[in-house]
């Protein structure tokens, strides 16, 4: 019997980890970086008309396709879909760079969103195939923290590029980075998928594709995303009503199809596990708070404190730094502490940061007085966010990790839209033109965010209980076995309990 391995503080360095983090960073940055260049795009190729569709088309395509691609990766393999995603993302970035008009640019953004969906849906599965045990938790934690932090830094990066080189540079920067990521993927990704749902089951049903469910999901999520991204100041119209009905009807039909499909796009019975449902709710709330809160905090920095776009973005740096560092701490803590308590503590710290900012901000508040609350925000997000991903994987069988990754990414996209729309309504009730009104609106948003963080604490400690999350398997010694030889985490062999098992089934498996 080998000696007990020394606990790690960081995941082992590997080409797969670098690849997944870098490519995911590209996708997340593109969610917000383009918004910085919208005024320049409008003036150059839209004759002064609104160019918000450039952001909307990307989010709709990505949000509608991520769950489908994630489920397909379980059966078709990670490597081919990941390479296709990087290739489509890079080529569509080239098309966007050369766009002569707004229609061309929007078509390129749809293709870019499709490529982004393939990248995001395969990130967690690739890490799960490469790592096991504590190393897997740390790798997923590093991935999640980096992705969130990259999204927070995107406004700074986009502001510098757009102001220095023009709006086309926002897309052109993806070209060398995407080409490098594709070359690295060809080199480091195994040719045989580490987890293959079709091969695991061996039956013909496993090779089927739920095309009807996929189409209904795209329609429902696409309509819902369009509705969430509508300008808040415009009155409700008949078109909005039609979009709402479409979203509801398509979503209901999708759920009905999933209950009968031999190989569903989304296995609904996974949500019978309280720990899985809690993790998914935590993901949704995290994006509501992070994206929604940051949008209106940056608005306060620029309009309330009179900072430049670059300066406002730099003031978000404390969140980025704390998120990266404490994400690794959170991933480490769930090895020795109940995951629900770790996640709940992270959201509690994040809520304290929101509440402190709500109390501190005024049109005359010095920027340095906000650094500590911003650090608390980032630290809490890191502690809570990284373990959530690890818990979702830990309570799921390996052959469904792609499906889980798709669910996580889809809920993250929805959370970003819900956060921007819902907190935007809060801002509109209190905010307005002028430094004082902008400050009042931002203070209201931060107060609501603190309350939502408290809800996230309750979700974590209630649903992600210690008896509902199985212990993780030890990491393989030395280099470890090949990905195909990795054994499932104990307690996840039957990740979909029947209705009769309920919590008792969860508890018994956790004790095994």
N, C-alpha and C positions, 0 to 999 in steps of 0.2 A: 504494500500500500504506500503510495507516495506521500511525502510530507505535505502538510497543509500549505497551500500557496499563500504568499503574503498579499494582503488586500491591496487592490489598486486604487489610485486616485484619478487616473486618466485611462481611457480605453487604449489598447495597443494601437500604435500607428499602423495604418494600412492604406494601400491605394484606394480600396473601396470606400473607406471612411472619407478620405480627401475628396474623392469623386462625388459622393452623395452630398456632402456639405457644400461643395462649390456649386454644383448644378442646382441644388435647392436654393442656394443664395441667389442665383441668377433669376429664378422663377419668382421668388418672394419680392426681390427688389423691383422687378418689373410690374408688380401689382400697384406700386405707389410712385415709382420714379417718373413715370410718364405724366402723372398729374402736374408735376412741376413745369413741364414744357407745354401744357395746353394753351396758354395765351400766345406763345410763339407759333404753335401749330395753327391756331385759329387765324392769326394774322397772315401767315404764309400761304397756306393751301386751302383755307376754308372761307376766304373773303370776309373775315371777321365774325362768322357765325360760330356758334358753340361747337367745341370739339370734344365734349364729354363722352361722345360715343366711342372714342378711342379707348377710354378706360372701361366702358361698359362692355364692349364686345369681347375684350380679353377675359374679364371676370365671368361673363356668361358662359363662354366656351370652356374655360377651365373648370368652373363649378359644375357644369352639366356633365362633363366627361370623366372626371376624376374617379368617381365610384365605379363606373363601367370599366375603365382601364385597370383599376385595381383588382377587380374580380377576374378580368381576363388574364392578368399576369399570373394568377394562381394556376391557370391551366395551360397557358401558352408559353410561360417562361419569362424571367425578368430581363435577361440580356437583350433579346431582340426588341422588346417594347421600350426599354430604356434607351437603347441606341437610336431607335426610331424617334423617340421623343426629343432627344438632343438634336438630331438632324433636322427635324421639322422646326424646332424652336430657332435654331441658328439660321436656316434658310429663310424663314419668315421674317426674322430680324433684318436680314439683308433686303428683303422686299419692302419692309417698312422704312428702312433708311433711304431707299430710292423712290418712295411714294410721290407721284406727281400731284395727287389730289386726295381728298378725304375718303372717297369710296375705296380707292386702292389701299389706303392705310388701314381702314376698318377690316377689309378682307384679310390683309396680312396679320392683323391682330387676332382674328378668329383662328387662323392657323397657328399663331404663336400660343394662344390659349390651349389648343389641342395638344401641342408639344409639351407645354407646361404640365398638363394633366398627366401625361405619361411619365414625366420625370418625378412628379410629386407622389404618384401612386406607387412607385417602385422604391422610394427611398427607404422606408422602414423595412420592407421585405428583404432588400439587399443587405441591410445591416443585420437583420435577424438571421439570414443565411450565413453570414460571415462570422458572427460572434455568438456566444452562448453565455448563460449565467450572468455574473456580475459584469463581465466585459460587454455583454449585450446591453444591459441597462445603462452603462456609462456611454456607450456609443450612441444609443438612441437619445440620451440626455444631451450629449454634445450636439447632435444633429438638431434637436428641437430648440435648444438655446441659440444656436447660431442662426437658425432660420428666423426666429422672432427678432433677434438683434439686427439682422440684415434688413428686415422690414422697417425697423425704427431708424436706421441710418440712411435709408433710401432717399428721404427728402434732402439731406445734406449732399449726397453724391449727385442726385439729379440737379440740384440747384447749381452746383459748380460746373457740371457738364453743359447744362443749358445756357448759363450765363457766359461761359467761355467759348464754346464751340457751336452753339445753336441746338435746336431741338433734335436734329438728325443724329447728333452724337449720343443721345439717350438710347437709341436703337443700335447704332454702330458699335458701341462698346461691347455688345453681346457677341459680335462676330469672332474676335480672337479668343474670347473666353469660351464660347461654345465650341469652337474648333479644337481647342486644347482639351476640353472636357470629353469630346467625342473620341479623340485619340487616346486619352487615358482610359476611357471605358472599354475600347477595343482591347487594350492591353491587360487590364486587371479583372474584368468580369469573366467568370467561368463560362465556357461554351454550353455546358449542360446546366439547366436551372437547378438550384439547390433544393427547391421545394416545388413539386409539380403535382397539382391537384389531380390532373387527369391520370398521371402515372400512378399516383397513390391509390386511387380507387380502382383503376383498371377497367371500369365499366364504360359502356358506350354513353350512358347518361352524363358522365362527368365531362365528356368532350363536347356536349351541346353548349350552345351560347344562348343566353336569354336576350334575344334581340328585341322582343316586344317590351320586356321590362326596361331594357336600356333606352329605347326610344321614348317610353313614357317618362322615365326619370329625366332625360335631357329636356323634354318639353316642360315638365313640372318645375325643375330647378331653373331652367332658363327664364321661364315666365316669372318665377318668384324673384330672381335676381334683378330682372328689369324693373319690377315693381319697387324693390327696395332702393334702387338707384335713381328713381324718378326725383326731379327737383322738389324739395319740400315746400317751396313757396308757391308752386303752381296749384290751382284748384283741382279737385278730383274730377275726372272726366269719364265719359262712357267707355273710352278706350282702356282706362285704368281698371274699370269694373270688368271688362272682358278679359283682361290679362289676369286679374285675380281669380275669376271663375276658371280660367284655363289652368292656372297653377294648382288650384284645389282639386279640380276634376282629374288632372293628370297624376297628381300625387296619390289620390285615393285609388285610382286604377292601378298604379304601380304597386301599391301595397297589396292589393288583391291578387295581382299576378304573382308576386313574390311568395305568397302562401301556397301556390299551386305549382310553381315552376320546378322541374326536376333539379336544375342547377341554377338557383336564383342569383341575380346580380348582388342582392343584399340578403343575407340569411337573417331574417327577423328574429329567429329564436335566440340569437346571440344576446339580444337585449333582455332575455329572461334572467340573465346573470346580473345581479345588482351592481357588482363591481364594474362590469363592462358599461352598463348604462350610466353609472356615476362618472366613469372616465370620459364618456362621450359628452355628457352634460358639462363637465369641467372644460373640455376642449372648446365647446361652443361659448361658454361664458368667458373663457380666457380671451378669445378673439374679439368678443363684444367689448370687453374692457380695454384691451390693448390697442386695437385699431380705432374704435370710437373715441376712447379717451385721448389718445395721442393727436388725433386730427384737430380737436378743439383746444388742446393745450398748445399746440404749435400756433394756432390762430391767435391765442392769447399772447404768446411770445411776440408775434409780428405786429398785431393791431393793438394789443393792450400795453406792451412794453416798448413798442416801436423798434424792434430788432430787425435786422436784415434776414432774408431767407436762409442764408448760410449760417448766420449767428443763431437763429432760432433752431436750426437743425443741430448745431454743435451743442446747444444746451440740452439736447436729448441724449448726448453721449453718456452721462451717468447711468441711464437706464440700460444702454447697450452693454457697458462694462459689467455692471452688476448682474445682468441677465446671463452673460457668458460664464462668469465665475461661479455664481450660485446655482446655475443649472447642473454643473458637475457635482456640487455638494448635495443637491436634491437627489440625483441619481445614486449617489453613494449612501445616503441616509436610508433609502428604502430597503437596503440590504439588512439593516439592523433595527429599523423602526417600522411600526405599522404604516403602510403606504398612505392610508387615509389621513392619518395624523400629520404626516409630512406634507401632503398636498394641502390639507386644511391650514396648516401653519403658514405655508407660502401665501395662500390667498389672504390670510389674516394680515400678514405683513404688507401685502400689496394694498389691502384696504386701508391700512394705517397711512400709507403713502398718499393715497387718494384723498383721505380725510384731511391730512396735514396740508396738502396743496390747496384744498378748498378753503381752508381757514386762512392761509397765508397770502394768497394772491390778491393784489391790488394793482392799480395802474402805476403805482410807485414802488412796488416791491423790488429790492435789489436782486439781481439774478443769483448771486451766491447764496441767498437765503433759501433757494429752492433746491439746492443740490442734494441735501440730506433726504428730503421726501422723494426726490427722483431716484436716489439710490435705493430707498426702501421699496419703491414701485418695482424697479428692475430686479432687486434681490428676491422679492416675493414671487415675481413672475418666474424667475429661474427655478426656485425651490419647488414651485407648484407644477410648472409646465413640463419639465423633463420627466418626472416620475409618472405623470398621466399617460404618456406614450408607452412607457415600459409596462405599466399595469395593463393597458389594453392588449399588448402583445402577450403578456404572461398568462392571461386568462383565455387565450385563444390558441387553438391547435395550429401547428405550422402551416398546414395546407390552406388556412384561411387568412394568413397574415396580409396578403395583397388586398383582400376584401376589407380588412380592418384599416389598412393604410388609406384606401380610398374613402372609407367612412370618415376617418380623421380629417383628411384634406377637404372633403366636401363640407363637413361641419365647420371647419375653420373658415372656408370661403363664405358660408352662410353667416357665420358669426361676424365676420368683417362687414358684410352688408347690413345685417341687423343692427350692429353697433353704430355704424355710420348714420343709418336712417333714424333709429330710435333716439340715440343721444343727440342727433341733429334736431329732432323735434323738441327735445328738452332745451337745447340751446336757443331755438327760435322763440320759445315761450319767455325767456328771460333776457336774451341777447338782442343786439341791434348794432347800428353804426356808432362809432365812437369808442374810445378806450374804456370808458366806464361800463358801457353796455356790453361790450365784448367780454370784459372781466366778469360781469354778473352772469353771463351765459356760460362761460367756462367754469365758474364756481358751481353753478347748478349741475353741469355735466359731471364734474368731479364728485359732487355729493352723491349723485345717483350711482356713479361707478363704485363708490365706497359701499353703498348698500348692496349692490350686486355682488361685490366681493364677499360680503357677509353671507349671502345666499350660497355662493360657491363653497364657503367653509362648511356650511350645513350639509350640502350635497356630498362633499368629500368624506366627512366623518361618519355620515349616516350610511351611504351606499358602498363605500370602499372600505369596509371593515376588515380587520386582520384575518377573520375566519373565512372571508370571501375571496381572498387573493392567495393562491398557492405559493409556497416558497420557490425560489428560483433554483435551477440546477447549477452546480458548480461549473465554472469555466473550464474548458479543456486544457490539459497540461501542455506546456510548450507551444508548438504551433497549432496543436489541436487537429482533429480529424478533418477530412474533406467535408465541405458543406453538406453533401448528400448523406453523410454518416451521422450527422448531429441528431441526437435523440430529442423527442419532445420534452418540454418541461413537465415535471411530475404534476399531475392534477389537471393537465390540459388535454388528455387523450379523448375526453368526451366533453368538448367545450359548450355543447348545446344541450342543456338539461331539458327533460320533458316537463310538462306542466305539473306533473305529480311530484317531481323531485323538489322544486322550489329551493328555498334557502337551505333545507336540510341536505340536499344533494351538494350544494356548494360547500357546506361545512364539512361533510364527510370527505370530500375530495381534498380539501385543504389540510385535513389531518393525516392523509395517507403519506 
